[in-house]
Amino acid sequence: MQATAYTYDPESRSGQVLLDDGTPVPFDAAAFDAGGLRLLRPGQRVRIETEETGAGGDSGAGRRITLVTLHTF
C-alpha cells in the first residue's frame, strides 16, 4: 500500500504517514528499521505494509504499520 510521509522524529525513528484518503497512521521504530531507511522527509511517497490489530473503525486505529520504505517506480 502507498502513503505519504507526514511526520518523522529521527531520535525515536517513529512518525506518521497519511493514507491516500487522508487518514493518519502512526509507525514505530521497528517498522522504520524494517524498511532499511536512514531518513524520512515529510511529503515523500512511501510503501507501507500493515497488519490488522483488531480495533476497528475508519481512523486507522485498527491498523499497525509493520514496514515503511520509499516508494519506487
Sequence and secondary structure as in RCSB ss.txt:
>XXXX:A:sequence
MQATAYTYDPESRSGQVLLDDGTPVPFDAAAFDAGGLRLLRPGQRVRIETEETGAGGDSGAGRRITLVTLHTF
>XXXX:A:secstr
 EEEEEEEETTTTEEEEEETTS EEEE HHHHHHTT S   TT EEEEEEEE S  SSSSTTEEEEEEEE   
